[in-house]
Amino acid sequence: MDRRIPPLRLPLGPRPRHPSPRQGRSRHRPPDFTAYANTRVGTRAIATELNQRGIPTKTGKPWCGHTIGRMLTNRVYLGEKVFGDINVPDAHEPIITPSLFDAAQQIMTTRGQPGSRRAASNSDYDLTGMITCPACGLKYIGTSARGRGRTYRYYACFSRIRYGSHGCGAPRLPADDTDQAVLHALLDHYTGTDLISDAIHAERHLRAGHHEANRAELSAVTREIDQADAAIARYLAAFEQGTLSPELCGERVRDLQTRIERLARRRTDLENAADSAPGRPSQLAVDQLRRNLAHVFRHGTPGQRKAIVETHIVEIRIDGDQLIPTFKIPLRVADPGRVQVP
């Protein structure tokens, strides 16, 4: 659920290896997935660490964030083989768990555009990837410059940082002032329950309108799964009777299994949508959440602050000299870093 608020006025490990079913290859979990999913360190930070340790890529070149990002989306680590549009599950022994892979994909999806949001990582710039450039539509990222004996921290459009003022003429924003203004607005958002209750009421009304359509789709998906299971049983029976070759049987069964997995994920989404209608929060729960947020803002690690930003903020738009953040209300209170305040 998204909720807009009034605008804010501002003063301007070991080397990763590609898995293989061949004997003798390392079966250890690639460090990139664990670091990215659990500590929220970014792709560029992982590449920088590998380069600082003197570990080159398999071609002998330095690591870059783009290479790490491609590795994080490679399903071969799950034991799959992909040939064009054909996906073969269980082609070899997996070296990471599906839950770890899915966690990494969720973070990558949350951070969005590969070029402009990949810096949204375990850094000191809490709002990297959240501010939309009013000129070109790309995202602002955190950067710094030195002058007069000090370091100036600010947010700037990705296109401007990469190509200079010719790439984008959007203004830069002072990082410290921007962080404080947005995070204080987020805390003010949780001073009461009225605004949150209005958003939850609107969400419940919206879900009620989609209930019948979701229920019909759920029934259709369930029928498709049953039909695919029955087809697999028929192919296996034909194979046992010798009327279907092993190659053809295996190909058809694998295709049906892939289809069933896709349908099962959709069925789970539909069931969750039907069962997870949000309820009105108590003032006590809102006050506790606000204290937890304030504690993490003041004492948390960069990764914990980034987790809060990604959980509670949809985007931040710039309108003249105003910042207009759009907040989202989580259906469940997130637990970034397991920080609890008495």
PLY file of the C-alpha trace (Angstrom):
ply
format ascii 1.0
element vertex 342
property float x
property float y
property float z
element edge 340
property int vertex1
property int vertex2
end_header
0.00 0.00 0.00
1.38 3.39 -1.01
0.62 6.60 0.81
1.71 10.07 -0.29
2.63 12.71 2.26
2.97 16.51 2.02
6.15 17.66 0.23
9.34 18.44 2.12
11.18 21.70 1.49
14.95 21.47 1.37
17.83 23.96 1.31
19.45 23.10 -1.81
35.56 -14.88 0.46
37.14 -17.28 -2.00
36.87 -16.60 -5.69
33.32 -17.28 -6.97
33.18 -20.07 -9.51
30.57 -21.09 -12.04
29.16 -24.47 -11.06
29.56 -27.51 -13.21
28.35 -31.09 -12.92
31.85 -32.29 -13.60
33.71 -34.00 -10.80
36.37 -32.07 -8.96
34.64 -28.68 -9.12
34.07 -26.69 -5.94
30.69 -27.29 -4.36
30.97 -24.40 -1.91
28.30 -21.72 -1.82
29.37 -18.61 -3.77
30.07 -15.82 -1.27
28.24 -13.28 -3.43
24.75 -14.62 -2.64
25.27 -14.71 1.11
26.81 -11.24 1.25
24.21 -9.72 -1.06
21.12 -11.31 0.50
22.07 -11.33 4.20
24.29 -8.26 4.71
22.77 -6.18 1.85
26.20 -5.30 0.52
25.93 -4.20 -3.11
27.36 -5.67 -6.31
30.00 -2.96 -6.65
31.08 -3.41 -3.05
31.49 -7.17 -3.62
33.52 -6.49 -6.76
35.69 -3.95 -4.93
36.43 -6.39 -2.12
37.45 -9.13 -4.57
39.72 -6.72 -6.42
41.31 -5.48 -3.19
42.06 -9.09 -2.26
43.77 -9.57 -5.60
41.29 -12.17 -6.85
40.72 -11.80 -10.62
37.87 -13.17 -12.72
38.35 -16.45 -14.56
39.57 -14.43 -17.56
42.14 -12.63 -15.41
40.32 -9.27 -15.47
39.17 -7.17 -12.48
35.68 -7.66 -11.12
32.90 -5.12 -11.75
29.39 -4.74 -10.37
27.82 -5.79 -13.67
29.62 -9.15 -13.59
28.52 -9.80 -10.00
24.94 -8.87 -10.92
24.89 -11.40 -13.77
26.19 -14.09 -11.43
23.44 -13.34 -8.92
20.75 -14.03 -11.55
22.38 -17.19 -12.91
20.06 -20.13 -12.21
22.87 -22.62 -12.82
23.70 -22.23 -9.11
20.32 -23.86 -8.38
21.34 -26.96 -10.29
19.52 -25.93 -13.47
20.70 -25.79 -17.06
19.24 -23.21 -19.42
19.39 -23.52 -23.20
17.53 -20.60 -24.74
13.88 -21.01 -23.66
14.46 -24.53 -22.33
15.07 -24.91 -18.62
16.27 -28.27 -17.31
15.91 -28.61 -13.51
18.13 -30.91 -11.45
20.79 -31.04 -14.18
23.48 -31.21 -11.49
23.86 -30.77 -7.76
22.78 -27.28 -6.58
25.27 -25.25 -4.58
22.88 -22.68 -3.09
19.37 -23.05 -1.68
16.30 -21.74 -3.52
15.48 -19.50 -0.54
18.88 -17.78 -0.74
18.54 -17.32 -4.50
15.00 -15.92 -4.14
16.14 -13.51 -1.41
18.84 -12.14 -3.73
16.32 -11.77 -6.59
13.88 -9.94 -4.33
16.53 -7.42 -3.31
17.56 -6.92 -6.94
13.93 -6.35 -7.91
13.44 -3.88 -5.06
16.51 -1.92 -6.12
15.21 -1.85 -9.66
17.14 -0.51 -12.62
20.53 -2.24 -12.85
22.44 0.84 -13.94
21.08 3.40 -11.53
20.13 1.39 -8.45
22.95 -1.07 -8.07
24.63 1.39 -5.68
21.69 1.00 -3.30
23.80 -1.11 -1.00
25.49 -1.21 2.38
26.77 2.38 2.05
26.42 5.67 3.91
23.92 6.97 1.36
20.58 5.79 2.70
18.43 7.11 -0.16
20.49 5.89 -3.10
18.15 4.56 -5.78
15.02 6.08 -4.20
15.04 9.61 -5.70
13.73 9.90 -9.26
15.43 12.46 -11.49
12.89 15.07 -12.69
14.80 15.60 -15.94
15.59 12.12 -17.31
13.73 9.69 -15.03
16.81 7.80 -13.84
17.65 7.45 -10.15
19.84 9.58 -7.93
22.80 7.85 -6.30
25.13 8.95 -3.53
28.52 10.36 -4.38
31.07 12.78 -2.93
33.62 15.40 -3.89
36.50 17.07 -2.07
37.04 20.80 -1.85
38.51 23.32 0.59
39.88 20.56 2.76
36.61 18.73 3.33
34.42 16.07 1.70
31.01 17.05 0.36
28.38 14.31 0.21
25.45 14.66 -2.12
22.96 12.83 -4.32
23.09 13.29 -8.08
21.41 11.76 -11.11
23.17 8.64 -12.34
23.36 10.07 -15.87
25.01 13.24 -14.60
27.58 11.33 -12.56
28.43 9.11 -15.50
28.35 11.62 -18.36
28.68 15.01 -16.64
26.32 17.95 -16.95
25.85 17.15 -20.65
24.24 13.84 -19.65
21.69 15.46 -17.32
21.31 18.94 -15.92
19.21 18.03 -12.88
20.38 19.61 -9.61
22.39 17.80 -6.96
21.01 17.41 -3.44
23.01 17.69 -0.20
23.04 14.15 1.17
22.94 14.91 4.90
20.06 17.39 4.65
18.12 15.11 2.33
18.58 12.05 4.55
17.47 13.88 7.66
14.42 15.47 6.04
13.10 12.22 4.56
13.80 10.06 7.62
12.17 12.59 9.94
9.14 12.65 7.63
8.98 8.85 7.85
8.97 9.05 11.66
6.25 11.72 11.56
4.26 9.37 9.34
4.02 6.98 12.31
2.94 9.52 14.93
-0.67 8.27 14.80
-2.92 5.63 13.31
-5.50 7.69 11.36
-3.51 8.03 8.14
-2.44 4.38 8.29
-5.98 3.22 8.99
-7.29 5.18 5.98
-4.73 3.49 3.74
-5.58 0.04 5.12
-9.30 0.67 4.63
-8.67 1.63 0.99
-6.55 -1.50 0.49
-9.24 -3.77 1.95
-11.84 -2.17 -0.32
-9.59 -2.69 -3.35
-8.98 -6.34 -2.49
-12.69 -6.96 -2.04
-13.24 -5.78 -5.61
-10.69 -8.29 -6.91
-11.82 -11.16 -4.71
-14.11 -12.85 -7.24
-11.58 -12.56 -10.06
-8.82 -13.99 -7.86
-11.01 -16.88 -6.75
-11.86 -17.74 -10.37
-8.20 -17.62 -11.36
-7.27 -19.77 -8.36
-9.74 -22.44 -9.47
-8.39 -22.33 -13.03
-4.78 -22.60 -11.88
-5.62 -25.53 -9.63
-7.30 -27.34 -12.56
-4.25 -26.76 -14.75
-1.98 -28.25 -12.08
-4.22 -31.31 -11.78
-4.25 -31.75 -15.56
-0.45 -31.48 -15.74
-0.06 -34.06 -12.95
-2.40 -36.40 -14.82
-0.41 -35.91 -18.04
2.83 -36.81 -16.25
1.20 -39.98 -14.95
0.12 -40.91 -18.48
3.62 -40.33 -19.92
5.22 -42.43 -17.18
2.69 -45.23 -17.78
3.44 -45.15 -21.52
7.16 -45.30 -20.78
6.72 -48.30 -18.50
4.67 -50.06 -21.20
7.41 -49.40 -23.77
5.26 -47.23 -26.06
7.23 -44.03 -25.33
10.98 -43.60 -25.65
13.01 -42.50 -22.58
14.19 -39.33 -24.35
10.72 -38.20 -25.37
9.25 -39.12 -21.99
11.96 -37.24 -20.12
11.55 -34.13 -22.28
7.79 -33.98 -21.85
7.90 -34.69 -18.12
10.51 -31.94 -17.58
8.39 -29.43 -19.51
5.33 -30.34 -17.44
7.27 -30.11 -14.17
8.49 -26.63 -15.09
4.91 -25.63 -15.89
3.63 -27.06 -12.61
6.27 -25.14 -10.63
5.24 -21.89 -12.32
1.55 -22.56 -11.69
2.23 -23.52 -8.07
3.96 -20.17 -7.45
0.98 -18.36 -8.92
-1.43 -20.41 -6.80
0.53 -19.48 -3.67
0.33 -15.79 -4.59
-3.43 -16.01 -5.09
-3.93 -17.87 -1.81
-1.85 -15.30 0.06
-3.83 -12.46 -1.50
-7.05 -14.03 -0.26
-5.78 -14.71 3.27
-3.69 -11.63 4.04
-6.16 -8.77 4.30
-4.54 -6.20 6.62
-6.13 -5.13 9.87
-6.14 -1.82 11.72
-2.98 -1.42 13.84
-3.12 -0.38 17.47
-1.58 2.87 18.64
0.76 0.84 20.85
2.06 -1.11 17.85
2.58 2.08 15.83
4.44 3.75 18.72
6.71 0.71 19.10
7.46 0.69 15.38
8.29 4.38 15.46
10.72 3.88 18.37
12.38 0.99 16.53
12.79 3.10 13.40
14.24 6.00 15.33
16.71 3.70 17.09
17.94 2.20 13.81
18.29 5.64 12.21
20.51 6.78 15.09
22.43 3.60 15.98
21.91 1.05 13.19
24.38 -0.08 10.57
24.15 1.23 6.98
22.63 -2.09 5.96
19.90 -1.82 8.61
19.04 1.73 7.55
18.96 0.66 3.92
16.58 -2.20 4.80
14.19 0.28 6.43
14.33 2.61 3.43
13.59 -0.22 0.99
10.74 -1.50 3.19
8.97 1.78 3.86
9.67 4.11 0.90
8.38 3.61 -2.64
10.12 6.55 -4.27
10.98 10.22 -3.81
10.14 12.75 -6.52
11.60 16.22 -6.95
9.24 19.10 -7.73
11.14 22.38 -7.89
12.67 22.90 -4.45
10.45 20.25 -2.86
10.91 16.55 -2.23
7.73 14.46 -2.41
8.21 11.02 -0.83
5.70 8.22 -1.26
5.63 5.85 1.71
4.31 2.31 1.75
2.74 0.62 4.74
4.12 -2.91 5.24
1.55 -5.61 5.93
3.95 -6.99 8.54
6.49 -5.11 10.61
9.91 -5.79 9.11
12.82 -6.82 11.31
15.94 -5.23 9.82
18.81 -6.49 11.92
16.51 -7.70 14.70
16.70 -4.36 16.49
14.28 -4.09 19.39
13.79 -1.09 21.63
12.20 -1.51 25.06
0 1
1 2
2 3
3 4
4 5
5 6
6 7
7 8
8 9
9 10
10 11
12 13
13 14
14 15
15 16
16 17
17 18
18 19
19 20
20 21
21 22
22 23
23 24
24 25
25 26
26 27
27 28
28 29
29 30
30 31
31 32
32 33
33 34
34 35
35 36
36 37
37 38
38 39
39 40
40 41
41 42
42 43
43 44
44 45
45 46
46 47
47 48
48 49
49 50
50 51
51 52
52 53
53 54
54 55
55 56
56 57
57 58
58 59
59 60
60 61
61 62
62 63
63 64
64 65
65 66
66 67
67 68
68 69
69 70
70 71
71 72
72 73
73 74
74 75
75 76
76 77
77 78
78 79
79 80
80 81
81 82
82 83
83 84
84 85
85 86
86 87
87 88
88 89
89 90
90 91
91 92
92 93
93 94
94 95
95 96
96 97
97 98
98 99
99 100
100 101
101 102
102 103
103 104
104 105
105 106
106 107
107 108
108 109
109 110
110 111
111 112
112 113
113 114
114 115
115 116
116 117
117 118
118 119
119 120
120 121
121 122
122 123
123 124
124 125
125 126
126 127
127 128
128 129
129 130
130 131
131 132
132 133
133 134
134 135
135 136
136 137
137 138
138 139
139 140
140 141
141 142
142 143
143 144
144 145
145 146
146 147
147 148
148 149
149 150
150 151
151 152
152 153
153 154
154 155
155 156
156 157
157 158
158 159
159 160
160 161
161 162
162 163
163 164
164 165
165 166
166 167
167 168
168 169
169 170
170 171
171 172
172 173
173 174
174 175
175 176
176 177
177 178
178 179
179 180
180 181
181 182
182 183
183 184
184 185
185 186
186 187
187 188
188 189
189 190
190 191
191 192
192 193
193 194
194 195
195 196
196 197
197 198
198 199
199 200
200 201
201 202
202 203
203 204
204 205
205 206
206 207
207 208
208 209
209 210
210 211
211 212
212 213
213 214
214 215
215 216
216 217
217 218
218 219
219 220
220 221
221 222
222 223
223 224
224 225
225 226
226 227
227 228
228 229
229 230
230 231
231 232
232 233
233 234
234 235
235 236
236 237
237 238
238 239
239 240
240 241
241 242
242 243
243 244
244 245
245 246
246 247
247 248
248 249
249 250
250 251
251 252
252 253
253 254
254 255
255 256
256 257
257 258
258 259
259 260
260 261
261 262
262 263
263 264
264 265
265 266
266 267
267 268
268 269
269 270
270 271
271 272
272 273
273 274
274 275
275 276
276 277
277 278
278 279
279 280
280 281
281 282
282 283
283 284
284 285
285 286
286 287
287 288
288 289
289 290
290 291
291 292
292 293
293 294
294 295
295 296
296 297
297 298
298 299
299 300
300 301
301 302
302 303
303 304
304 305
305 306
306 307
307 308
308 309
309 310
310 311
311 312
312 313
313 314
314 315
315 316
316 317
317 318
318 319
319 320
320 321
321 322
322 323
323 324
324 325
325 326
326 327
327 328
328 329
329 330
330 331
331 332
332 333
333 334
334 335
335 336
336 337
337 338
338 339
339 340
340 341
